[in-house]
């Protein structure tokens, strides 16, 4: 991916808006490509956190980290997803 460096210059308001719009569209495109992993891992962290909270409230102190064991399988899913996507 090429990064564009802009020399310091005075931009008109319309040029500024065009630059901002371009940056937003590029970020949106990158998120669309990589959004699966962010969403999956975010959901897994949320579920694991809620699971840990429930276990702590039920006084299962020795087991409170067990919900985080869903993270390695989620990482493998993301790995194989992007490996397959790279092959295509």
Secondary structure, 3 states (H helix, E strand, C coil): CCCCCCCCCCCCHHHHHHHHHHHHHHHHHHHHHHHHHHHHHHHHHHHHHHHHHHHHHCCCHHHCCHHHHHHHHHHHHHHHHHHHHHHC
